[in-house]
Amino acid sequence: MLKVTSLDISDLLLLEPQVFGDERGFFLESYHKKTFEEALGRRVDFVQDNHSGSGKNVLRGLHYQVKSPQAKLVRCLAGRIYDVAVDLRPDSASFGRWLGVELSAENKKQLWLPEGLAHGFLALSERAEVFYKASDYYAPAQERTLQWNDPHLAIDWPLGGAEPILSDKDSRGLAWAEAIRNR
């Protein structure tokens, strides 16, 4: 059983697997191809799995690829993150909008991001591990970074007054207008 919730960005879905728990712990199916594709109404071939670890206030993103866009199925294996998607698809009804959800080891929710969205997350806990499946290979020459704090997007990152910890690449992200011009 997979609970699927449509979100305010076209084709962006929050997935909640059925969790079986007892005194020993828990069990869940994090991915079942047939169930997943039935929920999406389309076929998806994942070609790469990625796993990252981050300390509190590490902000990764907002990443996307221009010629080989990746769809992603994201989950948080340890700790908590604020996961953000930005719609970069000009023909989408939600073009230019962003949405953020909390994913955690505790809530076991997953976020499905279709191709054409920028993706990033902020680690909310002292340590967070994020695992995601990707529908296309990482292509460094095609990767772009959208500015995490672009005023056009005005993403409400739950930083609580702290400064995010960014990689050099993420600190040099493109402004919204430039990113859209250079798609």
Summary of the structure (lengths in Angstrom):
residues: 183
radius of gyration: 16.0
end to end distance: 38.1
largest distance: 54.8
contacts: 549
relative contact order: 0.24
helix: 10%
strand: 43%
